[in-house]
Amino acid sequence: MLARLDPVSSSGGGQEKLRPLWKSYTRCTDGIVFVVDSVDVERMEEAKTELHKITRISENQGVPVLIVANKQDLRNSLSLSEIEKLLAVSELSSSTPWHLQPACAIIGDGLKEGLEKLHDMIIKRRKMLRQQKKKR
């Protein structure tokens, strides 16, 4: 199961009202898709807070995270290195595998590659968990 989290949706869809429910959405999940708006610099701090909060939940320890940097087709979008820095992904737990994927959701650019990377991280984690069970 995958959980898709869009912390700062520019569509005004009331995402902040759903955030308290994210913990139940991510329970027993294999991977998390975390979408950020590459143009919305002002809300990147809010996205950082939510990303770190969701990955610190005990049930999410070690769950792979695909961070989709949407709207990379726009001229004023942040670069991947800027997004990585603003989200402080290097400060995520070392047990949390992550991948930052540039994307343009409207035409689908980057989505397939990102999901393939997430799939690879999920498979790798499952193998590791199986090996840990065998050692017990």
WOSULGI-V855842 format. One record per run of one state. SS is the DSSP state (a for helix, b for strand, c for the rest). FROM is the first residue (numbers start at 1). LEN is the number of residues. If there is no record, write none. Layout:
# WOSULGI-V855842
ss & from & len
SS & FROM & LEN
SS & FROM & LEN
This chain:
# WOSULGI-V855842
ss & from & len
c & 1 & 1
b & 2 & 5
c & 7 & 8
a & 15 & 12
c & 27 & 4
b & 31 & 7
c & 38 & 3
a & 41 & 16
c & 57 & 1
a & 58 & 3
c & 61 & 3
b & 64 & 7
c & 71 & 9
a & 80 & 7
c & 87 & 2
a & 89 & 3
c & 92 & 6
b & 98 & 5
c & 103 & 1
b & 104 & 1
c & 105 & 4
b & 109 & 1
c & 110 & 1
a & 111 & 25
c & 136 & 1
